[in-house]
Amino acid sequence: MIQSPNDDQLVVFLGTNGINWISEDCGGNVKGLNSGKRIQEFLFHPTQRSWALAASWTTCAEFEDEPCRIYKELYYTKDVGENWNYMTNYVFDFEWGQSTTAVENQFAIPDDRVWVTRDANNKKHQNTSRKMSWSVDIDLYYSDDYWKTNTMALEQGNTIIKTPQYMFVSCSNEDMVRVTIYSATWRSGFTNLKKARLPSDAKMTTTFTLMDTSEE
């Protein structure tokens, strides 16, 4: 179950096989989440109640006249899932760019900003294994217009962890063993990515966990 950060009554239930449900009264009434695709990941906007991002994997049934290619697609909605719009493909991680801390401090970040890590050159199957998906071909991008235009923010940026104050991005290295972490703050719209200090033998892993952040 995913609860909206803007409305305690608004919840999404992610089911098996991409079959999902939504309720605007905390489960009193439930309806199918209209997407046209089998959504596997869902992310509410931090400040806009009706906005969300969602990811879905393609299936071979979608490729009638060409070879099958399995990859993750990213979509957005601005009406609580009534209508969905395609953004881009071969996506790994994604986050909204807005921050409640930035809004509270009247720092301007576009509500439409989206951060994405993706492999822009892949034309085959996307690796579905989290551990095996580390790649120097995956880069970090952001877009303020849902991929009509986009900016590469960090080469080899593979994974994203974002809080209202900070964003952390882990990067693959050419030796496919070591990992580099970059961080940025809301004060720059999370664009001032700087290398974090880690032990020199820090190794790649399947996940990273953020234990605590503070600006004090």
C-alpha positions in Angstrom: 0.0 0.0 0.0 1.3 3.5 -0.9 -0.2 6.5 0.8 -0.2 10.0 -0.7 2.1 12.5 1.2 -0.5 15.2 0.4 -3.8 13.4 1.4 -4.0 10.6 4.1 -7.2 9.4 2.5 -5.6 8.7 -0.9 -3.9 5.3 -1.2 -2.8 3.0 -4.0 -2.7 -0.8 -3.6 0.0 -2.5 -5.8 -1.2 -6.0 -6.4 0.4 -9.0 -8.2 0.9 -9.2 -11.9 0.5 -5.4 -12.2 -3.2 -5.4 -11.2 -3.6 -2.4 -8.9 -6.3 -0.5 -7.0 -6.8 3.1 -5.8 -9.0 4.6 -3.1 -9.6 8.3 -2.3 -11.3 7.6 1.1 -8.8 5.4 2.8 -10.3 2.1 1.5 -13.9 3.0 1.9 -14.4 2.8 -1.9 -11.8 1.1 -4.1 -11.5 1.1 -7.9 -9.1 -0.3 -10.4 -6.1 1.9 -11.2 -6.7 2.8 -14.9 -3.4 2.6 -16.7 -3.6 0.4 -19.7 -0.3 -1.1 -18.6 0.6 -3.4 -15.7 2.1 -1.0 -13.2 4.9 -2.5 -11.0 6.1 0.8 -9.4 4.2 3.9 -8.3 5.4 7.2 -6.8 3.2 10.0 -5.6 4.4 13.6 -6.2 5.6 15.2 -2.9 3.5 18.3 -3.2 0.9 17.8 -5.9 -2.0 15.5 -4.8 -3.1 14.2 -8.1 0.3 13.7 -9.7 2.3 10.4 -9.8 4.9 8.5 -11.7 4.6 4.8 -12.6 6.8 2.2 -14.2 5.8 -0.8 -16.2 7.8 -3.6 -18.0 7.0 -4.4 -21.6 5.9 -7.9 -22.6 6.6 -9.8 -25.8 2.9 -9.6 -26.8 3.5 -5.8 -27.4 6.0 -6.6 -30.3 3.9 -8.1 -33.0 6.0 -7.1 -36.0 9.5 -6.9 -34.5 11.7 -8.9 -32.1 10.7 -8.9 -28.5 12.4 -6.5 -26.2 11.8 -6.4 -22.4 12.5 -3.0 -20.7 11.0 -0.7 -18.1 8.9 2.2 -19.3 8.1 5.4 -17.3 4.7 7.1 -17.3 3.2 10.1 -15.5 -0.4 11.2 -14.5 -1.8 14.5 -13.3 -5.3 13.2 -12.5 -4.8 10.4 -10.0 -4.3 7.8 -12.7 -7.3 8.5 -14.9 -5.0 9.3 -17.8 -1.3 8.3 -18.2 1.3 9.8 -20.5 4.5 8.0 -21.7 7.8 9.5 -20.7 10.8 7.3 -21.6 12.2 3.7 -21.6 15.1 1.6 -20.3 14.6 3.2 -16.9 16.2 1.9 -13.7 15.4 4.4 -10.9 13.2 7.5 -10.9 12.2 10.3 -8.5 10.2 13.5 -8.6 12.6 16.5 -8.4 10.4 18.6 -6.1 11.1 18.8 -2.4 8.8 19.8 0.5 11.9 21.4 2.2 12.5 23.6 -0.9 8.8 24.6 -1.0 8.8 25.5 2.7 11.9 27.7 2.1 10.5 29.2 -1.1 13.3 27.8 -3.2 12.1 27.3 -6.8 12.3 23.8 -8.2 9.9 23.0 -11.1 7.0 20.8 -10.0 7.4 18.9 -13.3 11.1 18.0 -12.7 11.8 14.2 -12.8 15.1 12.4 -12.1 15.7 9.2 -14.0 18.6 6.7 -14.4 18.5 5.0 -17.7 20.5 3.3 -20.4 19.9 5.5 -23.4 21.6 3.3 -26.0 20.2 -0.1 -25.2 18.2 -1.7 -28.0 17.9 -5.2 -26.5 16.5 -6.7 -23.3 17.0 -4.6 -20.1 18.5 -6.6 -17.3 15.9 -7.2 -14.6 18.4 -8.4 -11.9 19.2 -5.6 -9.5 22.7 -6.8 -8.8 23.5 -7.5 -12.4 22.0 -4.1 -13.6 25.1 -2.1 -12.4 26.5 -0.7 -15.6 28.7 2.1 -16.9 26.1 2.5 -19.7 23.4 3.8 -17.2 23.4 7.6 -16.6 21.5 10.1 -14.5 19.2 12.6 -16.2 16.6 15.1 -15.3 13.8 16.6 -17.3 11.4 19.5 -16.6 9.0 18.7 -19.4 8.5 15.0 -19.2 11.3 14.1 -21.6 10.5 16.5 -24.4 14.0 17.7 -23.4 16.4 16.3 -20.8 19.8 17.0 -19.3 22.4 14.4 -18.4 23.4 15.3 -14.8 25.9 12.5 -14.0 27.6 9.8 -16.2 27.3 6.3 -14.8 24.8 7.3 -12.2 22.9 4.1 -11.5 20.7 4.4 -8.4 18.9 7.2 -6.6 18.0 7.7 -3.0 16.2 11.1 -2.3 14.9 12.8 0.8 13.4 16.3 1.1 16.9 17.6 2.0 19.3 15.4 0.0 19.7 13.2 -3.0 22.3 10.5 -3.2 23.3 8.8 -6.5 25.5 5.7 -6.7 27.8 5.3 -9.7 29.3 2.3 -11.4 33.0 2.2 -12.2 34.8 0.7 -15.2 36.2 -2.1 -13.0 32.6 -3.1 -12.1 33.7 -3.7 -8.5 34.0 -0.3 -6.9 31.2 2.2 -6.4 31.2 6.0 -6.1 28.4 8.0 -4.3 27.5 11.5 -5.2 25.2 13.8 -3.1 23.3 17.0 -3.6 21.1 19.3 -1.6 17.7 21.0 -2.1 19.5 24.4 -2.1 20.6 23.7 -5.7 17.5 21.9 -6.8 19.7 18.7 -6.2 21.9 19.6 -9.2 25.1 20.3 -7.3 26.2 16.7 -7.2 29.5 16.2 -5.4 31.5 13.1 -4.6 30.9 11.7 -1.1 33.7 10.3 1.0 33.5 6.5 1.2 36.1 3.8 2.2 38.5 3.3 -0.7 37.4 -0.4 -0.9 33.7 0.3 -1.0 32.2 -2.4 -3.2 29.1 -2.6 -5.4 26.0 -4.1 -3.7 22.4 -4.7 -4.6 21.1 -1.9 -2.4 22.0 1.1 -0.3 20.2 2.2 2.8 20.2 5.8 4.1 20.4 5.7 7.9 20.2 9.4 8.7 20.5 12.9 7.2 20.9 16.3 8.8 21.7 19.8 7.8 22.9 20.7 11.3 
